[in-house]
Amino acid sequence: IRGVDFAFVENGQELIDYLTTQDSSPDLIILDLNMPLVDGREALKVIRTDPKLKELRVACLTTSSNSDDRQFCLDHGAAFHTKPYRLGDLSVILHSLIGNS
């Protein structure tokens, strides 16, 4: 996506480390609930309880269609999207998230 800078991490612990060591915060975090080491649920809890991070915009993009996962994300102030099967559908989701920064 043109004009957008992305940073990628391999797991939830890297995400937490990245967020807590940067001088500036990202405009949006796209979070997978099923990350290794520290999963997305735990990472989201850390984000929402850290005074520096709690206002960050978070969108969960996951393979889960579980209503409990959806409710968890919504309860923690995060948007919830199920990962689509088609690249075009993913592009629509990403553009909608980035367009609302």
Contact map, one row per residue, 1 for C-alpha under 8 A:
11110000000000000000000000000000000000000000000000000000000000000000000000000000000000000000000000000
11110000000000000000000000000000000000000000000000000000000000000000000000000000000000000000000000000
11111000000000000000000000000000000000000000000000000000000000000000000000000000000000000000000000000
11111100000000000000000000000000000000000000000000000000000000000000000000000000000000000000000000000
00111110000000000000000000000000000000000000000000000000000000000000000000000000000000000000000000000
00011111000000000000000000000000000000000000000000000000000000000000000000000000000000000000000000000
00001111100000000000000000000000000000000000000000000000000000000000000000000000000000000000000000000
00000111110000000000000000000000000000000000000000000000000000000000000000000000000000000000000000000
00000011111101100000000000000000000000000000000000000000000000000000000000000000000000000000000000000
00000001111101100000000000000000001100000000000000000000000000000000000000000000000000000000000000000
00000000111111100000000000000000001111100000000000000000000000000000000000000000000000000000000000000
00000000111111110000000000000000001111110110000000000000000000000000000000000000000000000000000000000
00000000001111111000000000000000000011000010000000000000000000000000000000000000000000000000000000000
00000000111111111100000000000000000000000000000000000000000000000000000000000000000000000000000000000
00000000111111111110000000000000000000000010000000000000000000000000000000000000000000000000000000000
00000000000111111111000000000000000000000010011000000000000000000000000000000000000000000000000000000
00000000000011111111100000000000000000000000000000000000000000000000000000000000000000000000000000000
00000000000001111111110000000000000000000000000000000000000000000000000000000000000000000000000000000
00000000000000111111110010000000000000000000000000001000000000000000000000000000000000000000000000000
00000000000000011111110000000000000000000000000000000000000000000000000000000000000000000000000000000
00000000000000001111111000000000000000000000000000000000000000000000000000000000000000000000000000000
00000000000000000111111110000000000000000000000000000000000000000000000000000000000000000000000000000
00000000000000000000111110000000000000000000000000000000000000000000000000000000000000000000000000000
00000000000000000000011111000000000000000000000000000000000000000000000000000000000000000000000000000
00000000000000000010011111100000000000000000000000001001000000000000000000000000000000000000000000000
00000000000000000000000111111000000000000000000000000001000000000000000000000000000000000000000000000
00000000000000000000000011111000000000000000000000000001100000000000000000000000000000000000000000001
00000000000000000000000001111100000000000000000000000001111000000000000000000000000000000000000001001
00000000000000000000000001111110000000000000000000000001111000000000000000000000000000000000000000000
00000000000000000000000000011111000000000000000000000000011110000000000000000000000000000000000000000
00000000000000000000000000001111100000010000000000000000011111000000000000000000000000000000000000000
00000000000000000000000000000111111000110000000000000000000111000000000000000000000000000000000000000
00000000000000000000000000000011111000111000000000000000000111000000000000000000000000000000000000000
00000000000000000000000000000001111100110000000000000000000001000000000000000000000000000000000000000
00000000011100000000000000000001111111110000000000000000000000000000000000000000000000000000000000000
00000000011100000000000000000000011111100000000000000000000000000000000000000000000000000000000000000
00000000001110000000000000000000001111100000000000000000000000000000000000000000000000000000000000000
00000000001110000000000000000000001111110110000000000000000000000000000000000000000000000000000000000
00000000001100000000000000000001111111111110000000000000000000000000000000000000000000000000000000000
00000000000100000000000000000011111001111111000000000000000000000000000000000000000000000000000000000
00000000000000000000000000000000100000111111100000000000000000000000000110000000000000000000000000000
00000000000100000000000000000000000001111111110000000000000000000000000000000000000000000000000000000
00000000000110110000000000000000000001111111111000000000000000000000000000000000000000000000000000000
00000000000000000000000000000000000000011111111100000000000000000000000000010000000000000000000000000
00000000000000000000000000000000000000001111111110000000000000000000000000010000000000000000000000000
00000000000000010000000000000000000000000111111111000000000000000000000000000000000000000000000000000
00000000000000010000000000000000000000000011111111001101000000000000000000000000000000000000000000000
00000000000000000000000000000000000000000001111111101110000000000000000000010000000000000000000000000
00000000000000000000000000000000000000000000111111101100000000000000000000000000000000000000000000000
00000000000000000000000000000000000000000000011111111100000000000000000000000000000000000000000000000
00000000000000000000000000000000000000000000000111111100000000000000000000000000000000000000000000000
00000000000000000000000000000000000000000000000001111110000000000000000000000000000000000000000000000
00000000000000000010000010000000000000000000001111111111000000000000000000000000000000000000000000000
00000000000000000000000000000000000000000000001111111111000000000000000000000000000000000000000000000
00000000000000000000000000000000000000000000000100011111100000000000000000000000000000000000000000000
00000000000000000000000011111000000000000000001000001111110000000000000000000000000000000000000000000
00000000000000000000000000111000000000000000000000000011111000000000000000000100000000000000000000000
00000000000000000000000000011110000000000000000000000001111100000000000000001110000000000000000000000
00000000000000000000000000011110000000000000000000000000111110000000000000000111100000000000000010000
00000000000000000000000000000111100000000000000000000000011111000000000010000111100000000000000000000
00000000000000000000000000000111100000000000000000000000001111100000000000000001111000000000000000000
00000000000000000000000000000011110000000000000000000000000111111000000000000001111000000000000000000
00000000000000000000000000000000000000000000000000000000000011111000000000000000011000000000000000000
00000000000000000000000000000000000000000000000000000000000001111100100000000000011000000000000000000
00000000000000000000000000000000000000000000000000000000000001111110110000000000010000000000000000000
00000000000000000000000000000000000000000000000000000000000000011111110000000000000000000000000000000
00000000000000000000000000000000000000000000000000000000000000001111111000000000000000000000000000000
00000000000000000000000000000000000000000000000000000000000000000111111100000000000000000000000000000
00000000000000000000000000000000000000000000000000000000000000011111111110000000000000000000000000000
00000000000000000000000000000000000000000000000000000000000000001111111111000001000000000000000000000
00000000000000000000000000000000000000000000000000000000000000000011111111100000000000000000000000000
00000000000000000000000000000000000000001000000000000000000000000001111111110000000000000000000000000
00000000000000000000000000000000000000001000000000000000000100000000111111111111000000000000000000000
00000000000000000000000000000000000000000000000000000000000000000000011111111111000000000000000000000
00000000000000000000000000000000000000000000000000000000000000000000001111111100000000000000000000000
00000000000000000000000000000000000000000001100100000000000000000000000111111100000000000000000000000
00000000000000000000000000000000000000000000000000000000010000000000000011111110000000000000000000000
00000000000000000000000000000000000000000000000000000000111100000000000011111111000000000000000000000
00000000000000000000000000000000000000000000000000000000011100000000000011001111100000000000000000000
00000000000000000000000000000000000000000000000000000000001111000000010011000111110000000000000000000
00000000000000000000000000000000000000000000000000000000001111000000000000000011111000000000100000000
00000000000000000000000000000000000000000000000000000000000011111000000000000001111100000000000000000
00000000000000000000000000000000000000000000000000000000000011110000000000000000111110000100000000000
00000000000000000000000000000000000000000000000000000000000000000000000000000000011111101100000000000
00000000000000000000000000000000000000000000000000000000000000000000000000000000001111101100000000000
00000000000000000000000000000000000000000000000000000000000000000000000000000000000111111100000000000
00000000000000000000000000000000000000000000000000000000000000000000000000000000000111111110000000000
00000000000000000000000000000000000000000000000000000000000000000000000000000000000001111111000000000
00000000000000000000000000000000000000000000000000000000000000000000000000000000000111111111100000000
00000000000000000000000000000000000000000000000000000000000000000000000000000000001111111111110000000
00000000000000000000000000000000000000000000000000000000000000000000000000000000000000111111111000000
00000000000000000000000000000000000000000000000000000000000000000000000000000000000000011111111100000
00000000000000000000000000000000000000000000000000000000000000000000000000000000100000001111111110000
00000000000000000000000000000000000000000000000000000000000000000000000000000000000000000111111111000
00000000000000000000000000000000000000000000000000000000000000000000000000000000000000000011111111100
00000000000000000000000000000000000000000000000000000000000000000000000000000000000000000001111111110
00000000000000000000000000000000000000000000000000000000001000000000000000000000000000000000111111111
00000000000000000000000000010000000000000000000000000000000000000000000000000000000000000000011111111
00000000000000000000000000000000000000000000000000000000000000000000000000000000000000000000001111111
00000000000000000000000000000000000000000000000000000000000000000000000000000000000000000000000111111
00000000000000000000000000110000000000000000000000000000000000000000000000000000000000000000000011111
